[in-house]
Amino acid sequence: MSFRLLLRFYFLIIILSSSHCRNISTEPVFLTEPSVEFDLNDIKKRGYLEAIIDNNSISYFIYKGTPMGYEYELLRYLCKSLKVKLKVKVISGIEEAIDQLNKGGGDVLAFPLTVTKERTNYISFTQPHYSTHQVLIQKKPVNWRLQPPQMVEKKLIRNPLELIGKEVHVMRGSSFSERMKNLSQEIGGGIILKEDSAAAETESLIRKVATGEIRYTVTDETIAMVNALYYPNIDINTTISLPQQIAWGVRKNSPELQKIIDQWMVGIKRNGLFQTVYDKYFNNPRFSIIMGSSDYSSLTGNKLSPYDQQIKEGAKLLGWDWRLVASIVYQESNFDPKVQSWAGAIGLMQIMPETGDFLKAGNLWDPNQNIKAGIRFLKFLDDYWAKSVKDSDERLKFVLASYNVGASHVIDAQKLARKNGRNAAKWDESVEYFLSQKSNPKYYRDNVVAAGYCRCDGPVRYVKEVLDRFHEYKIHIDV
């Protein structure tokens, strides 16, 4: 074989090998087609919409005990429109999120997804929320405040050509990764692309730029503007893409869900609700700064209230997760020690004066005494219900309902459940059902009922809301 022929053969082997490697490396590592059939009617029958959402400074976080976020708030309005409950599943990586969506691990992918042609192979996009473009995140020079603006500008990248030979960190599987690969080809030079794991977070990469751990990353301008308020030493003014649409995703075989979300989106844009929510999270610098700097924001700390330490000490006496007790305190008073209900309940844990006397609490307006009284009352109720409800998870629901409406009504509901052949030690669809029926003469006039009439749909909601909030606290706040 001649040297020239050998050389051609050698290059052919290299080309085939590199082509094969590219095919392997670009193969999706997530489920690309739906493996379940579950559309709008199924969601309504089930009673809740499960949303896949990211935990960041825009989409979903906790502030002073309250779940907040652009995506989260819109999802709540959507569920109200659909007359279903909202359940959230927090996932950071885009690839894992698409995988979970197609496997049925969620109904809607409520990420700020860039609409791309490639992604339409895997999911269907809803009506776009807004348009944005991608920007380069880079750190301003040291002492940038003391330097003339012209000097600062000279030290920053403004022309994408200057990225040749530079390392840019992006999330694997993101539209930012796709854009940087295309840009590298467009400028005719190699941008050194560092793809962080699919579970990486865009905001964690922005933070690394701000602290100097990495030089560059890429994100949407809307996300960049919010983070620039937290990190004034980053520059976000270099645009690297044309305008792009941002939307949510649903499975390709959920056309009815997609249709109803699209109709809803058109409606809230027409009536102004969308703009109100959008402005709150993207066009309100003061709000964003407060969210990002408060000790009571899950974005920057691990606190829920000024009373966390007292709540933790009380939770130890109960053997409960402190975040559960915090959820009760929030439900009762929004962590406001000065609140008094129309019925006369006082303070953080809304203790009635008579109950306070029974618990030997001298001053219910004092946060420490109020929390201690509330803990003693919860312990009293837990000890009482332990006699008939052995399962601790079930017993918790009996305790919460009793704390809200009084044990006598819950005892009545338990008697009704037993009389009607239901499990008297089970809450869901058993004691809960009969408690909600205590405004029905058929039940509140039953001879086993001692406490009589009660509009008890309130305590039923109370149990659900406390436990739902506890679940959200567990997502955001460490033990």
SULVEN-V157981 format. One record per helix or strand of 3 or more residues. SS is the DSSP state (@ for helix, = for strand). FROM is the first residue (numbers start at 1). TO is the last residue. If there is no record, write none. Layout:
# SULVEN-V157981
ss->SS from->FROM to->TO
ss->SS from->FROM to->TO
This chain:
# SULVEN-V157981
ss->@ from->3 to->25
ss->@ from->40 to->46
ss->= from->48 to->53
ss->= from->60 to->63
ss->= from->66 to->68
ss->@ from->70 to->82
ss->= from->85 to->90
ss->@ from->94 to->103
ss->= from->108 to->114
ss->@ from->119 to->121
ss->= from->130 to->132
ss->= from->134 to->139
ss->@ from->144 to->146
ss->@ from->149 to->154
ss->@ from->160 to->163
ss->= from->167 to->171
ss->@ from->175 to->186
ss->= from->192 to->196
ss->@ from->202 to->211
ss->= from->216 to->220
ss->@ from->221 to->230
ss->= from->234 to->239
ss->= from->244 to->250
ss->@ from->255 to->271
ss->@ from->273 to->282
ss->@ from->285 to->293
ss->@ from->308 to->318
ss->@ from->322 to->333
ss->@ from->353 to->358
ss->@ from->367 to->385
ss->@ from->392 to->405
ss->@ from->407 to->419
ss->@ from->427 to->436
ss->@ from->441 to->444
ss->@ from->457 to->476
